[in-house]
Protein backbone atom coordinates (compact mmCIF):
# COMPACT_ATOMS: atom_id res chain seq x y z
CA UNK A 1 0.00 0.00 0.00
CA UNK A 2 1.24 3.49 -0.79
CA UNK A 3 -0.03 6.82 0.40
CA UNK A 4 -0.97 9.59 -2.00
CA UNK A 5 1.56 12.21 -3.00
CA UNK A 6 -0.57 14.75 -4.83
CA UNK A 7 -4.04 13.30 -4.23
CA UNK A 8 -6.14 12.84 -1.12
CA UNK A 9 -6.68 10.12 1.48
CA UNK A 10 -9.93 8.22 1.07
CA UNK A 11 -10.75 8.65 4.78
CA UNK A 12 -9.15 8.64 8.21
CA UNK A 13 -8.84 4.85 8.22
CA UNK A 14 -6.84 4.92 4.99
CA UNK A 15 -4.65 7.66 6.44
CA UNK A 16 -4.02 5.52 9.53
CA UNK A 17 -3.04 2.54 7.40
CA UNK A 18 -0.55 4.65 5.49
CA UNK A 19 0.87 6.09 8.71
CA UNK A 20 1.28 2.65 10.25
CA UNK A 21 3.19 1.47 7.21
CA UNK A 22 5.57 4.42 7.44
CA UNK A 23 5.96 4.13 11.21
CA UNK A 24 6.94 0.47 10.88
CA UNK A 25 10.07 1.66 9.09
CA UNK A 26 11.27 3.28 12.33
CA UNK A 27 12.07 -0.09 13.89
CA UNK A 28 10.60 -2.18 16.68
CA UNK A 29 7.59 -0.40 18.19
CA UNK A 30 6.17 -3.37 20.07
CA UNK A 31 6.34 -1.61 23.44
CA UNK A 32 4.82 1.62 22.19
CA UNK A 33 1.49 3.22 23.01
CA UNK A 34 -0.52 5.21 20.48
CA UNK A 35 -2.28 8.36 21.71
CA UNK A 36 -4.87 9.95 19.46
CA UNK A 37 -5.85 13.61 19.69
CA UNK A 38 -9.66 13.72 20.01
CA UNK A 39 -11.72 13.73 18.17
CA UNK A 40 -10.56 13.45 14.57
CA UNK A 41 -7.19 11.97 15.41
CA UNK A 42 -8.63 8.93 17.18
CA UNK A 43 -9.88 7.03 14.09
CA UNK A 44 -6.45 7.53 12.50
CA UNK A 45 -4.71 6.47 15.71
CA UNK A 46 -6.96 3.41 16.06
CA UNK A 47 -5.84 2.12 12.68
CA UNK A 48 -2.19 2.77 13.58
CA UNK A 49 -2.65 0.84 16.83
CA UNK A 50 -4.43 -2.01 15.04
CA UNK A 51 -1.74 -2.33 12.39
CA UNK A 52 1.17 -2.13 14.85
CA UNK A 53 -0.54 -4.33 17.49
CA UNK A 54 -0.04 -1.82 20.28
CA UNK A 55 -2.56 -0.23 22.67
CA UNK A 56 -4.57 2.90 21.90
CA UNK A 57 -5.48 5.72 24.24
CA UNK A 58 -6.08 9.45 24.03
CA UNK A 59 -4.20 12.57 24.96
CA UNK A 60 -6.85 15.15 25.74
CA UNK A 61 -6.20 18.59 24.28
CA UNK A 62 -8.26 21.66 23.48
CA UNK A 63 -7.54 24.52 21.13
CA UNK A 64 -7.72 28.06 22.49
CA UNK A 65 -9.50 29.91 19.71
CA UNK A 66 -9.35 33.67 19.18
CA UNK A 67 -12.64 34.94 20.70
CA UNK A 68 -13.95 36.49 17.48
CA UNK A 69 -12.40 33.83 15.22
CA UNK A 70 -12.63 30.52 17.13
CA UNK A 71 -11.07 28.43 14.35
CA UNK A 72 -7.83 30.43 14.65
CA UNK A 73 -5.72 28.99 17.47
CA UNK A 74 -3.97 31.41 19.78
CA UNK A 75 -2.80 28.45 21.86
CA UNK A 76 -3.90 25.15 23.35
CA UNK A 77 -4.29 23.33 26.63
CA UNK A 78 -3.74 19.67 27.50
CA UNK A 79 -3.71 17.22 30.36
CA UNK A 80 -0.95 17.67 32.95
CA UNK A 81 -1.92 21.37 33.35
CA UNK A 82 -0.31 22.33 30.07
CA UNK A 83 -1.03 25.63 28.35
CA UNK A 84 0.76 26.67 25.17
CA UNK A 85 0.30 30.25 23.96
CA UNK A 86 1.17 31.85 20.63
CA UNK A 87 2.22 35.12 22.21
CA UNK A 88 3.01 36.93 18.98
CA UNK A 89 -0.45 36.22 17.59
CA UNK A 90 -2.12 37.23 20.85
CA UNK A 91 -0.19 40.50 20.84
CA UNK A 92 -0.83 41.13 17.14
CA UNK A 93 -4.59 40.64 17.54
CA UNK A 94 -4.64 42.56 20.81
CA UNK A 95 -6.40 39.79 22.74
CA UNK A 96 -6.85 41.05 26.26
CA UNK A 97 -5.69 39.02 29.29
CA UNK A 98 -9.32 38.85 30.43
CA UNK A 99 -10.46 37.43 27.09
CA UNK A 100 -7.61 34.93 27.09
CA UNK A 101 -8.48 33.70 30.57
CA UNK A 102 -12.18 33.46 29.69
CA UNK A 103 -11.39 31.23 26.71
CA UNK A 104 -8.98 29.17 28.81
CA UNK A 105 -11.54 28.65 31.59
CA UNK A 106 -14.20 27.55 29.10
CA UNK A 107 -11.89 25.10 27.36
CA UNK A 108 -10.57 23.77 30.67
CA UNK A 109 -14.13 22.82 31.62
CA UNK A 110 -14.58 21.04 28.29
CA UNK A 111 -11.20 19.33 28.68
CA UNK A 112 -12.17 17.97 32.10
CA UNK A 113 -15.51 16.72 30.79
CA UNK A 114 -13.97 15.07 27.74
CA UNK A 115 -11.21 13.47 29.81
CA UNK A 116 -13.76 11.84 32.11
CA UNK A 117 -15.90 10.79 29.15
CA UNK A 118 -13.09 9.24 27.13
CA UNK A 119 -11.29 7.59 30.05
CA UNK A 120 -14.51 5.85 31.19
CA UNK A 121 -12.96 4.99 34.52
CA UNK A 122 -9.72 3.71 32.99
CA UNK A 123 -6.51 5.18 34.40
CA UNK A 124 -4.34 7.24 32.10
CA UNK A 125 -1.71 5.06 30.42
CA UNK A 126 1.73 4.81 32.01
CA UNK A 127 4.11 6.66 29.68
CA UNK A 128 7.38 6.69 31.61
CA UNK A 129 10.21 5.10 29.61
CA UNK A 130 7.84 4.12 26.79
CA UNK A 131 7.71 5.07 23.15
CA UNK A 132 4.67 7.31 22.67
CA UNK A 133 3.18 7.85 19.20
CA UNK A 134 1.04 10.99 19.01
CA UNK A 135 -1.46 10.87 16.16
CA UNK A 136 -3.83 13.44 14.69
CA UNK A 137 -5.68 13.52 11.37
CA UNK A 138 -3.60 16.55 10.34
CA UNK A 139 -2.73 19.97 11.64
CA UNK A 140 -2.81 23.59 10.63
CA UNK A 141 -1.27 25.80 13.34
CA UNK A 142 0.07 22.84 15.35
CA UNK A 143 -0.97 24.32 18.70
CA UNK A 144 -2.77 21.22 19.99
CA UNK A 145 0.07 18.91 18.99
CA UNK A 146 2.58 21.18 20.73
CA UNK A 147 0.44 20.98 23.88
CA UNK A 148 0.21 17.19 23.55
CA UNK A 149 3.99 16.88 23.26
CA UNK A 150 4.47 19.04 26.36
CA UNK A 151 1.96 16.95 28.33
CA UNK A 152 3.67 13.69 27.35
CA UNK A 153 7.15 15.09 27.96
CA UNK A 154 6.23 15.78 31.61
CA UNK A 155 5.73 12.03 32.05
CA UNK A 156 9.30 11.13 31.01
CA UNK A 157 8.76 8.88 27.98
CA UNK A 158 11.68 7.17 26.31
CA UNK A 159 10.70 8.55 22.90
CA UNK A 160 7.98 10.72 21.38
CA UNK A 161 6.96 10.23 17.76
CA UNK A 162 4.56 12.65 16.09
CA UNK A 163 2.58 10.96 13.31
CA UNK A 164 0.43 12.94 10.89
CA UNK A 165 -1.16 12.24 7.53
CA UNK A 166 -0.92 15.87 6.41
CA UNK A 167 0.34 19.26 7.48
CA UNK A 168 1.66 22.47 5.92
CA UNK A 169 5.17 22.74 4.54
CA UNK A 170 7.75 22.60 7.32
CA UNK A 171 5.70 20.30 9.58
CA UNK A 172 8.33 17.55 9.75
CA UNK A 173 11.12 20.03 10.44
CA UNK A 174 9.16 21.85 13.16
CA UNK A 175 7.99 18.78 15.07
CA UNK A 176 11.23 16.87 14.69
CA UNK A 177 12.72 19.64 16.84
CA UNK A 178 9.99 19.33 19.49
CA UNK A 179 9.68 15.52 19.52
CA UNK A 180 12.17 12.73 18.84
CA UNK A 181 10.73 11.84 15.43
CA UNK A 182 8.04 13.20 13.15
CA UNK A 183 6.29 11.32 10.35
CA UNK A 184 4.14 13.54 8.14
CA UNK A 185 3.06 11.87 4.91
CA UNK A 186 1.98 14.97 3.02
CA UNK A 187 3.29 18.53 3.22
CA UNK A 188 1.51 20.15 0.26
CA UNK A 189 2.55 23.63 -0.78
CA UNK A 190 -1.08 24.60 -1.34
CA UNK A 191 -2.21 23.48 2.12
CA UNK A 192 -5.23 25.43 3.36
CA UNK A 193 -7.12 23.07 5.64
CA UNK A 194 -6.81 19.47 6.81
CA UNK A 195 -10.15 18.44 5.34
CA UNK A 196 -9.17 19.28 1.78
CA UNK A 197 -6.76 16.32 1.77
CA UNK A 198 -9.46 13.75 2.50
CA UNK A 199 -12.17 12.49 0.17
CA UNK A 200 -14.32 11.76 3.22
CA UNK A 201 -13.86 13.97 6.28
CA UNK A 202 -16.99 13.66 8.38
CA UNK A 203 -17.14 14.98 11.93
CA UNK A 204 -16.19 12.36 14.52
CA UNK A 205 -18.64 11.99 17.41
CA UNK A 206 -17.77 11.55 21.07
CA UNK A 207 -19.46 8.14 20.93
CA UNK A 208 -17.27 7.06 18.00
CA UNK A 209 -14.18 7.99 20.02
CA UNK A 210 -15.42 5.97 23.00
CA UNK A 211 -16.23 2.96 20.80
CA UNK A 212 -12.77 2.96 19.23
CA UNK A 213 -11.09 3.23 22.63
CA UNK A 214 -13.17 0.35 23.97
CA UNK A 215 -12.05 -1.78 21.02
CA UNK A 216 -8.36 -0.88 20.80
CA UNK A 217 -7.32 -0.02 24.34
CA UNK A 218 -5.53 -3.36 24.70
CA UNK A 219 -2.75 -4.60 22.41
CA UNK A 220 -2.91 -7.55 20.03
CA UNK A 221 -5.58 -6.41 17.60
CA UNK A 222 -4.95 -8.92 14.83
CA UNK A 223 -7.90 -11.00 15.98
CA UNK A 224 -10.15 -8.03 16.78
CA UNK A 225 -12.46 -7.00 13.94
CA UNK A 226 -12.79 -3.39 13.00
CA UNK A 227 -15.84 -1.64 14.48
CA UNK A 228 -18.85 -2.40 12.31
CA UNK A 229 -17.29 -5.51 10.77
CA UNK A 230 -19.28 -8.72 10.70
C-alpha positions in Angstrom: 0.0 0.0 0.0 1.2 3.5 -0.8 0.0 6.8 0.4 -1.0 9.6 -2.0 1.6 12.2 -3.0 -0.6 14.8 -4.8 -4.0 13.3 -4.2 -6.1 12.8 -1.1 -6.7 10.1 1.5 -9.9 8.2 1.1 -10.7 8.6 4.8 -9.1 8.6 8.2 -8.8 4.9 8.2 -6.8 4.9 5.0 -4.6 7.7 6.4 -4.0 5.5 9.5 -3.0 2.5 7.4 -0.5 4.7 5.5 0.9 6.1 8.7 1.3 2.6 10.2 3.2 1.5 7.2 5.6 4.4 7.4 6.0 4.1 11.2 6.9 0.5 10.9 10.1 1.7 9.1 11.3 3.3 12.3 12.1 -0.1 13.9 10.6 -2.2 16.7 7.6 -0.4 18.2 6.2 -3.4 20.1 6.3 -1.6 23.4 4.8 1.6 22.2 1.5 3.2 23.0 -0.5 5.2 20.5 -2.3 8.4 21.7 -4.9 9.9 19.5 -5.9 13.6 19.7 -9.7 13.7 20.0 -11.7 13.7 18.2 -10.6 13.5 14.6 -7.2 12.0 15.4 -8.6 8.9 17.2 -9.9 7.0 14.1 -6.4 7.5 12.5 -4.7 6.5 15.7 -7.0 3.4 16.1 -5.8 2.1 12.7 -2.2 2.8 13.6 -2.7 0.8 16.8 -4.4 -2.0 15.0 -1.7 -2.3 12.4 1.2 -2.1 14.9 -0.5 -4.3 17.5 0.0 -1.8 20.3 -2.6 -0.2 22.7 -4.6 2.9 21.9 -5.5 5.7 24.2 -6.1 9.5 24.0 -4.2 12.6 25.0 -6.8 15.1 25.7 -6.2 18.6 24.3 -8.3 21.7 23.5 -7.5 24.5 21.1 -7.7 28.1 22.5 -9.5 29.9 19.7 -9.4 33.7 19.2 -12.6 34.9 20.7 -13.9 36.5 17.5 -12.4 33.8 15.2 -12.6 30.5 17.1 -11.1 28.4 14.4 -7.8 30.4 14.7 -5.7 29.0 17.5 -4.0 31.4 19.8 -2.8 28.5 21.9 -3.9 25.2 23.3 -4.3 23.3 26.6 -3.7 19.7 27.5 -3.7 17.2 30.4 -0.9 17.7 32.9 -1.9 21.4 33.4 -0.3 22.3 30.1 -1.0 25.6 28.4 0.8 26.7 25.2 0.3 30.3 24.0 1.2 31.8 20.6 2.2 35.1 22.2 3.0 36.9 19.0 -0.4 36.2 17.6 -2.1 37.2 20.9 -0.2 40.5 20.8 -0.8 41.1 17.1 -4.6 40.6 17.5 -4.6 42.6 20.8 -6.4 39.8 22.7 -6.9 41.0 26.3 -5.7 39.0 29.3 -9.3 38.9 30.4 -10.5 37.4 27.1 -7.6 34.9 27.1 -8.5 33.7 30.6 -12.2 33.5 29.7 -11.4 31.2 26.7 -9.0 29.2 28.8 -11.5 28.6 31.6 -14.2 27.6 29.1 -11.9 25.1 27.4 -10.6 23.8 30.7 -14.1 22.8 31.6 -14.6 21.0 28.3 -11.2 19.3 28.7 -12.2 18.0 32.1 -15.5 16.7 30.8 -14.0 15.1 27.7 -11.2 13.5 29.8 -13.8 11.8 32.1 -15.9 10.8 29.1 -13.1 9.2 27.1 -11.3 7.6 30.1 -14.5 5.9 31.2 -13.0 5.0 34.5 -9.7 3.7 33.0 -6.5 5.2 34.4 -4.3 7.2 32.1 -1.7 5.1 30.4 1.7 4.8 32.0 4.1 6.7 29.7 7.4 6.7 31.6 10.2 5.1 29.6 7.8 4.1 26.8 7.7 5.1 23.1 4.7 7.3 22.7 3.2 7.8 19.2 1.0 11.0 19.0 -1.5 10.9 16.2 -3.8 13.4 14.7 -5.7 13.5 11.4 -3.6 16.5 10.3 -2.7 20.0 11.6 -2.8 23.6 10.6 -1.3 25.8 13.3 0.1 22.8 15.3 -1.0 24.3 18.7 -2.8 21.2 20.0 0.1 18.9 19.0 2.6 21.2 20.7 0.4 21.0 23.9 0.2 17.2 23.5 4.0 16.9 23.3 4.5 19.0 26.4 2.0 16.9 28.3 3.7 13.7 27.4 7.2 15.1 28.0 6.2 15.8 31.6 5.7 12.0 32.1 9.3 11.1 31.0 8.8 8.9 28.0 11.7 7.2 26.3 10.7 8.5 22.9 8.0 10.7 21.4 7.0 10.2 17.8 4.6 12.7 16.1 2.6 11.0 13.3 0.4 12.9 10.9 -1.2 12.2 7.5 -0.9 15.9 6.4 0.3 19.3 7.5 1.7 22.5 5.9 5.2 22.7 4.5 7.7 22.6 7.3 5.7 20.3 9.6 8.3 17.6 9.7 11.1 20.0 10.4 9.2 21.8 13.2 8.0 18.8 15.1 11.2 16.9 14.7 12.7 19.6 16.8 10.0 19.3 19.5 9.7 15.5 19.5 12.2 12.7 18.8 10.7 11.8 15.4 8.0 13.2 13.2 6.3 11.3 10.3 4.1 13.5 8.1 3.1 11.9 4.9 2.0 15.0 3.0 3.3 18.5 3.2 1.5 20.2 0.3 2.6 23.6 -0.8 -1.1 24.6 -1.3 -2.2 23.5 2.1 -5.2 25.4 3.4 -7.1 23.1 5.6 -6.8 19.5 6.8 -10.1 18.4 5.3 -9.2 19.3 1.8 -6.8 16.3 1.8 -9.5 13.8 2.5 -12.2 12.5 0.2 -14.3 11.8 3.2 -13.9 14.0 6.3 -17.0 13.7 8.4 -17.1 15.0 11.9 -16.2 12.4 14.5 -18.6 12.0 17.4 -17.8 11.5 21.1 -19.5 8.1 20.9 -17.3 7.1 18.0 -14.2 8.0 20.0 -15.4 6.0 23.0 -16.2 3.0 20.8 -12.8 3.0 19.2 -11.1 3.2 22.6 -13.2 0.3 24.0 -12.0 -1.8 21.0 -8.4 -0.9 20.8 -7.3 0.0 24.3 -5.5 -3.4 24.7 -2.8 -4.6 22.4 -2.9 -7.6 20.0 -5.6 -6.4 17.6 -4.9 -8.9 14.8 -7.9 -11.0 16.0 -10.2 -8.0 16.8 -12.5 -7.0 13.9 -12.8 -3.4 13.0 -15.8 -1.6 14.5 -18.8 -2.4 12.3 -17.3 -5.5 10.8 -19.3 -8.7 10.7 
